[in-house]
Amino acid sequence: MRAFFLFLVLLNLIYFAVGDILVPEHSHVGSSPLATSPPPGVQPLRMIKTVSAAAATGAPRSPNTETVLPTQSNSGRGLSPKPSSPPARCYSLGPFSDKAKAETMVSVFAKQNVEATLRRIQQTQVTGYWIYLPPYSSTAAATAVTRQLAAKGLHDYYVVASPPNANAISLGLFRERSGAARRLARVKKMGFQPKLQVRTADKELFWLDYSDPGNGTISAELWANVQNGGGTLQRVERSCPAG
């Protein structure tokens, strides 16, 4: 066994000795320097700057690494929005019973650069309240009743002569309903049965339709002219025309 072991050791020594002789000298690591110039016709190699592992993987950079931040848009946070003007609103002003006054008001609006259009309508209006005693059978019968009214202290009356209310006794025509109601109650206390009739008439009225731009164009002076030109007027908001 010992002889066999010695035989293996000898065999290894012979192998390494033969290998050192056969292998060329320049094949040993570090035995000769690298060539510094390329062969003819071959371009020299240049070192290309490589991207660091942190940049390639998206890892945080070191504090010395320069970072370019995106610029904030002017429309971004922190800027106040530009105020917008209020939307226009449309109105109707009226009613004017006098066409000339309505046309004058259109001119007043035009001086303030506010376009107004005149609109005519037919409207039934209450013109008054009539208190009366219904027609009697004859003029003589109606006249006898008027003597009774006078005896009770009522002297504001007359006998109607024309149809359809001939021989009726008129006790007063009132513009306000409250006045008519007081007369009605007084005559009833005298023992009579008076009637109340509402009188109406179709009248031509005028309205001004205009658009208020909402920027102070319609001034206090304009409204003063409105009040002086039309008496009791109403301003009613309406839908603006499309477009």
PyMOL commands that set and color helices and strands:
alter all, ss='L'
color gray80, all
select helices_A, chain A and resi 2-22+25-27+53-57+99-111+139-151+177-189+220-230
alter helices_A, ss='H'
color red, helices_A
select strands_A, chain A and resi 89-96+116-133+158-159+169-174+195-212+234-238
alter strands_A, ss='S'
color yellow, strands_A
deselect
rebuild
show_as cartoon
